[in-house]
Amino acid sequence: MKFEYNPVGVCSKKIEFEINDGKLHNVKFTGGCPGNLVAIPKLIEGKDASEIAEILRGNLCLGRGAAMKTSCADQLAIAIEEALEQKAS
């Protein structure tokens, strides 16, 4: 299943991904910091969605001289959790 999520409080504007048989595929960030947001999808491709959400949840962005209350990785975790809830319903 394909999912789209509009993150809040970060530079990226959209997160798209698929969950098939509990595994993450085709994760794509629109906007944000290219280095991190190109690397994250490569690292998590084909991995267990629940496990990745647990690992990424709570990671905060420390850029721009101040800590933010979230990050693109944290927003991806939230998106994955919401998608898994949606699939379970």
C-alpha positions in Angstrom: 0.0 0.0 0.0 1.2 3.5 -0.8 1.1 6.2 1.8 1.6 10.0 1.8 2.3 12.1 4.9 2.6 15.9 5.3 5.2 16.4 8.0 4.9 19.1 10.6 7.7 21.3 12.1 10.5 20.2 9.6 11.9 21.4 6.3 10.6 18.5 4.2 7.1 19.0 2.8 6.0 15.5 2.0 6.9 11.9 2.8 5.8 9.1 0.5 6.4 5.4 1.1 4.9 1.9 0.6 4.4 -0.9 3.1 4.2 -4.3 1.6 4.1 -7.4 3.8 5.2 -5.2 6.8 8.3 -4.0 4.9 9.1 -0.4 3.8 9.7 0.4 0.2 10.2 3.5 -2.0 10.6 6.0 0.8 10.8 9.5 -0.7 11.1 12.9 1.0 10.1 16.1 -0.8 12.2 19.1 0.4 14.4 19.0 3.4 18.2 18.3 3.8 19.2 16.3 0.8 22.1 14.4 2.4 20.1 12.9 5.2 16.9 12.5 3.2 18.6 10.6 0.4 20.5 8.4 2.9 17.6 7.4 5.1 15.6 5.7 2.3 18.6 3.7 1.2 19.2 2.5 4.7 15.7 1.4 5.4 14.6 0.0 2.1 13.0 -3.5 2.6 13.3 -3.3 6.4 10.5 -4.0 8.9 8.3 -1.0 9.2 7.5 -1.3 12.9 11.2 -1.7 13.7 12.2 1.3 11.7 9.5 3.4 13.3 10.8 2.4 16.8 14.4 3.3 15.8 13.6 6.7 14.3 10.9 7.8 16.8 12.2 10.6 19.0 15.3 11.6 16.9 15.4 15.3 17.0 16.9 17.8 14.5 19.7 19.8 16.1 20.3 22.0 13.0 20.1 25.7 12.6 21.7 26.4 16.0 18.8 25.1 18.1 17.1 21.9 18.9 13.8 21.3 17.2 11.0 19.2 18.8 11.0 16.8 15.8 13.0 15.8 12.8 12.4 14.3 9.3 13.3 10.9 10.8 10.9 11.4 13.7 8.2 12.5 11.2 8.8 9.4 9.1 8.3 7.3 12.3 5.0 9.0 13.0 3.9 8.5 9.4 4.8 4.8 9.5 2.9 4.4 12.8 -0.2 6.1 11.3 0.1 3.9 8.2 0.3 0.7 10.2 -2.7 1.8 12.3 -4.6 2.5 9.1 -3.7 -0.9 7.6 -4.8 -2.6 10.9 -8.3 -0.9 10.8 
